[in-house]
Amino acid sequence: MEIFVNKVIDESGVSYSLTKAGYAGLIAAIIVLLVIGCVMRNSDKKINAKHIALAAMAIALAVVTSMIKVIRLPMGGAATLFSMLFIVLIGYWYGIRAGLTTALAYGVLQLVLDPYIISIPQVMLDYILGFGALGLSGIFSNSKHGLVKGYITGVVGRFICSFLSGWIFFAVYTPEFFNSAVIYSIVYNGSYIGLEAVVTLIVINLPPVSKALAYIKNNLA
């Protein structure tokens, strides 16, 4: 385990940071996840290079926009410039398998870029399952208003994971005036995730944006 992570002990407690081998392993995992997802989706066909390219492009755009933080909270978490939407789109375009694979790969990449590691369960909730939940948008790939339904489902999934992580692993930081780690985690995580979700839903329901995204799904994706 020490090959991949270093233990860090400071005033705030024990945490872990990734080693060079850890970063390399996670990057390799991203590539493997994308390839496996495409193979699963196209089990009776050749791997579609366009799907891989668009998934990689969506991850790249999500990473770039995740760095544009509209609001950043002190203990982690931020409302970003539509970063979750780009991952949700892959599920909306290609279905649940491609969506989950892309979202899981994105979660791994976020762990590489901005790691905060307390324990394996915390990493799973904050990164792998949290961001991976965005791929649930694929459930509504062929549904009417599928993008809106999928986006809401993915965001709710991410919120649940973030809420559980905040309640279980960060309860010690609950301010006294909240008097409840559960309420604090709901308010804390709901504020930045909810803000980004509301703004994104408004934008994607604008007629020009809605028509453009529908055109891409029907003609390009």
C-alpha positions, -999 to +999 in steps of 0.1 A: +000+000+000+029+024+008+040+021-029+008+040-039+001+063-010+020+082+017+006+086+052+005+123+064+000+131+100-006+167+110-027+188+134-060+179+116-053+142+119-042+114+096-046+116+058-029+102+028-013+115-004-006+097-037+029+087-047+041+088-083+032+051-086-002+060-073-007+086-099+005+063-127-018+035-115-049+058-115-041+071-149-038+036-162-071+028-145-088+056-165-076+042-198-087+007-188-122+019-177-128+037-210-117+007-231-138-018-210-168+004-213-166+006-250-160-031-254-191-038-232-213-014-251-201-028-284-198-065-275-211-076-309-194-048-328-160-033-333-150-007-308-163+027-320-134+051-319-158+080-320-173+070-287-139+068-271-130+102-285-162+119-274-159+103-239-123+115-236-134+150-248-162+151-223-138+142-195-113+168-206-140+195-207-153+185-174-118+187-159-112+222-173-146+235-162-142+219-128-112+242-123-134+273-129-150+275-095-179+299-092-181+293-054-155+273-034-162+261+001-134+260+028-137+222+035-138+212-001-165+212-027-173+239-052-200+250-077-182+249-110-189+260-146-212+231-157-185+204-152-211+177-142-230+183-174-203+171-197-201+137-180-239+134-179-240+140-216-221+108-224-247+087-206-275+107-223-259+100-257-247+064-254-266+048-225-259+035-190-227+015-196-209+042-215-222+068-190-210+049-159-177+040-175-169+076-184-181+089-150-160+064-131-130+074-152-137+110-144-139+102-107-105+085-108-090+115-127-104+139-101-087+118-075-054+121-094-057+159-098-071+169-064-067+140-039-079+142-003-076+108+012-086+098+047-095+062+040-106+039+012-143+042+020-140+080+020-122+079-014-150+057-028-177+080-017-161+113-026-145+103-059-154+069-074-190+066-064-197+103-061-186+113-096-195+078-109-231+085-101-232+111-128-232+082-153-267+072-141-279+097-167-277+068-191-309+053-176-329+079-195-309+078-227-340+070-248-365+088-226-385+119-233-367+148-216-340+123-210-312+149-204-331+167-177-341+134-160-306+120-163-289+151-151-312+153-120-306+116-113-269+119-116-267+149-094-289+134-068-266+103-068-235+125-063-252+145-036-261+113-016-225+101-018-211+136-007-237+138+021-227+104+034-190+112+032-196+145+051-217+129+077-194+099+083-159+113+078-161+150+084-186+152+113-159+166+135-160+198+116-197+205+123-201+240+137-218+241+171-248+262+159-258+233+136-259+208+164-262+180+139-237+165+116-265+152+094-280+187+089-246+202+084-237+177+057-270+182+039-266+220+039-229+220+031-230+196+002-264+207-010-253+243-013-226+239-040-241+209-057-276+224-057-264+257-070-246+243-100-275+219-107-301+247-107-280+269-130-273+240-154-309+230-156-319+265-164-293+267-192-301+233-208-338+241-209-332+273-229-347+265-263-315+272-284-294+250-260-320+223-258-324+221-296-286+220-300-281+192-276-309+172-291-294+177-326-260+165-314-276+133-299-297+126-330-271+134-357-236+135-344-233+114-313 
